[in-house]
Amino acid sequence: MTVTPPPSRAATAVERASTALGRLRRGRLLHPAGRSFVGETVIWGTPGPPTGVALLDDPGRYRTTVRLSKGTPTPGSWPDVLGLAVRLHRDEGRPFDLLVSSSGAAPVLRNLSLPRRRFTGTYSTITCYRAGRRRLWLAALADPDAADLGRSLATVAAATRTDTPRLVLAVASAVGPWRLVGQVSLGAQLSAEQDAALAFDPTRNLPAELRLAGPLAWLRDQTYRGSRRARGATAQSGGSTATTV
């Protein structure tokens, strides 16, 4: 996966600013308040035309780490841009880090981060990926048959103690409908120390056929690099050691 950088001075400035802000915050620069969980992802395969990404097109089962978070963060159950990070641990190569934000499901709204109260809902990648000449959006959608995650991080954690909450993974083109490709299940909560050590890289921890596209790809890359540097974390820090949920 290659992210085309802007002029080096701009990239360096963004990374340094992100590092400085992260050190002032003494933690994550982005989505600092969250809970992490052991998880499992089952990929069913892509219905209809293949995406060209083997991980999405071919059935499989992956040990997973899941983190749900609040962006600002606002207190309790106040509205916020909610975040979902899913790390698929693969036997070979880098993990796949999928980071999605609360959004709408419709074609226009899947490009916007939208504040909401409830953790059950639609989460989209906001910006698109490219797989060859295809443009793809990925999402995690509410499973109508799964446990409700509620309105706070506390209710999310409580739901995993009494049930196995699930979200459905989906892929779409710019204007097409969501096509369901798999399911993510949440299990036991990780400790606060494990959550603090966990770091994601949504621009580089990708399948070989997939790359993050759009004018903000380089900005996201440098921001996450700076945030990790401030915490002394790497692009593959942390994660669940459990086999399944």
C-alpha positions in Angstrom: 0.0 0.0 0.0 1.5 3.3 -1.1 0.2 6.8 0.0 1.4 9.5 -2.3 2.7 12.3 -0.1 2.3 16.0 -0.6 5.4 18.2 -0.7 7.7 17.0 2.1 7.4 20.3 4.1 3.7 20.0 4.4 3.8 16.3 5.4 6.4 17.0 8.0 4.5 20.0 9.4 1.3 17.9 9.8 3.1 15.0 11.4 4.9 17.3 13.9 1.8 19.2 14.8 -0.1 15.9 15.4 2.8 14.7 17.6 2.8 17.9 19.6 -1.0 17.8 20.1 -0.9 14.1 21.1 1.8 14.8 23.7 -0.3 17.7 25.1 -3.3 15.3 25.3 -1.1 12.5 26.8 -3.0 9.9 24.8 -4.7 9.4 21.4 -5.1 12.5 19.3 -8.1 11.0 17.5 -11.0 9.3 19.3 -9.4 9.2 22.7 -12.3 7.8 24.7 -13.1 4.2 23.7 -13.4 0.5 24.7 -11.6 -2.4 23.0 -12.8 -6.0 22.6 -11.8 -9.4 21.5 -13.7 -10.1 18.2 -14.2 -12.4 15.3 -14.9 -11.6 11.7 -16.5 -14.0 9.3 -16.3 -13.0 5.6 -19.1 -14.6 3.5 -17.8 -13.4 0.2 -19.0 -10.6 -2.1 -22.4 -11.1 -3.7 -22.6 -10.2 -7.3 -19.5 -8.8 -9.2 -16.2 -9.3 -7.3 -14.5 -6.3 -5.8 -11.0 -7.5 -6.8 -10.0 -7.6 -3.1 -9.5 -11.3 -2.2 -10.1 -10.6 1.5 -13.6 -9.4 0.7 -14.4 -11.7 -2.2 -13.3 -15.0 -0.6 -15.0 -16.6 2.4 -12.8 -16.6 5.5 -12.7 -16.3 9.3 -10.3 -13.9 11.1 -9.3 -13.3 14.7 -10.3 -9.6 15.3 -9.7 -6.7 17.6 -12.6 -4.2 17.8 -12.6 -0.7 19.3 -15.7 1.6 19.7 -15.0 5.2 20.5 -16.2 8.8 20.8 -14.5 11.5 18.7 -14.6 14.6 20.8 -15.4 13.1 23.3 -18.7 14.4 24.6 -19.9 13.3 28.1 -22.0 10.2 28.5 -24.7 9.7 25.9 -24.4 13.2 24.3 -24.2 13.2 20.5 -20.8 12.7 19.0 -19.0 11.4 15.9 -18.7 7.8 16.9 -15.9 5.6 15.7 -15.4 1.9 15.0 -12.0 0.3 14.4 -11.8 -3.3 13.3 -8.4 -5.0 13.0 -8.4 -8.4 11.1 -5.4 -10.4 12.2 -4.0 -12.3 9.2 -1.6 -15.3 9.4 0.7 -13.6 6.9 1.5 -10.0 6.2 0.0 -6.9 7.8 -3.3 -6.9 9.5 -6.3 -5.1 7.9 -7.3 -2.0 9.8 -10.8 -0.8 8.9 -11.7 2.5 10.5 -15.2 3.8 10.0 -17.2 6.7 11.5 -20.9 7.3 12.2 -22.6 8.3 9.0 -25.7 7.9 6.9 -26.4 4.9 4.7 -27.5 6.8 1.6 -24.9 7.5 -1.2 -24.5 11.2 -0.3 -24.6 10.7 3.4 -22.0 7.8 3.4 -19.4 10.6 2.6 -20.2 12.5 5.8 -19.3 12.0 9.4 -22.5 12.5 11.3 -22.9 12.9 15.1 -25.4 10.6 16.8 -26.2 9.2 20.2 -26.5 5.5 19.6 -23.6 3.1 18.9 -25.9 0.9 16.9 -26.1 2.3 13.4 -24.2 2.9 10.2 -20.5 3.5 10.1 -18.8 4.3 6.8 -15.2 4.9 5.6 -16.3 8.4 4.5 -13.5 8.5 1.9 -13.2 5.9 -0.8 -10.7 3.1 -1.5 -9.5 2.1 -4.9 -9.2 -1.5 -6.0 -7.7 -1.4 -9.5 -10.0 1.0 -11.4 -12.9 0.5 -9.0 -13.9 3.0 -6.3 -15.2 1.3 -3.1 -16.7 2.4 0.2 -16.8 0.0 3.1 -19.2 0.1 6.0 -20.3 -1.6 9.2 -24.1 -1.7 9.4 -26.5 -2.5 12.3 -27.5 -6.1 12.5 -31.3 -6.0 13.3 -31.1 -9.3 15.1 -28.1 -8.4 17.3 -27.9 -6.8 20.8 -28.3 -3.0 21.0 -25.0 -1.3 21.9 -26.8 1.6 23.6 -25.9 5.3 24.0 -22.6 5.2 25.9 -19.3 3.4 26.1 -20.6 1.9 29.4 -23.6 0.4 27.7 -21.4 -1.0 24.9 -19.3 -2.8 27.5 -22.4 -4.0 29.3 -23.8 -5.5 26.1 -20.7 -7.6 25.6 -21.0 -9.0 29.1 -24.5 -10.4 28.5 -24.6 -11.1 24.8 -22.4 -11.2 21.6 -23.2 -7.9 19.7 -22.7 -8.0 16.0 -22.2 -5.6 13.1 -22.5 -6.5 9.4 -19.7 -5.5 7.0 -20.7 -4.1 3.6 -19.2 -2.7 0.4 -20.6 -0.3 -2.1 -19.8 1.9 -5.1 -20.2 5.6 -5.1 -24.0 5.4 -5.8 -24.8 1.7 -5.5 -26.5 -0.1 -2.7 -24.6 -1.8 0.2 -23.7 -5.4 -0.5 -23.3 -7.5 2.6 -19.9 -9.3 2.7 -19.5 -10.4 6.3 -20.1 -10.1 10.1 -18.1 -8.8 13.0 -18.8 -10.2 16.5 -17.7 -8.5 19.8 -16.6 -10.6 22.7 -14.7 -9.9 26.0 -13.6 -6.4 26.8 -9.8 -5.8 26.8 -8.2 -4.1 29.7 -7.6 -0.3 29.9 -3.9 -1.0 29.5 -4.5 -3.1 26.3 -6.8 -0.4 24.9 -4.2 2.3 25.6 -1.5 0.3 23.8 -3.6 -0.4 20.7 -2.8 1.6 17.6 -4.2 1.5 14.1 -3.0 2.5 10.6 -5.9 2.9 8.2 -3.7 4.0 5.3 -1.0 1.3 5.4 -2.5 -1.8 7.1 -4.5 -2.8 4.0 -4.8 -5.8 1.7 -2.4 -5.6 -1.2 -5.2 -4.9 -3.7 -6.7 -2.0 -1.8 -5.4 1.6 -1.4 -6.9 4.6 0.3 -7.9 7.3 -2.3 -9.0 10.9 -2.2 -7.3 14.2 -1.5 -7.3 13.7 2.3 -5.4 10.3 2.2 -2.0 11.9 2.9 -3.4 14.1 5.7 -4.9 11.0 7.4 -1.6 9.2 7.0 0.5 12.0 8.6 -2.0 12.6 11.4 -2.1 9.0 12.5 1.7 8.8 12.2 2.1 11.8 14.5 -0.5 10.5 17.0 1.3 7.1 17.2 4.7 8.8 17.7 3.4 10.9 20.6 2.3 7.7 22.3 5.4 5.7 21.4 3.2 3.2 19.5 3.7 1.5 16.1 1.3 0.9 13.2 0.6 -2.7 14.5 0.7 -2.1 18.3 -1.6 -4.1 20.5 -4.5 -6.3 19.6 -6.4 -9.3 20.9 -4.5 -12.6 21.6 -7.7 -14.6 21.7 -8.6 -17.0 18.9 -12.3 -16.3 18.7 -15.1 -14.6 20.7 
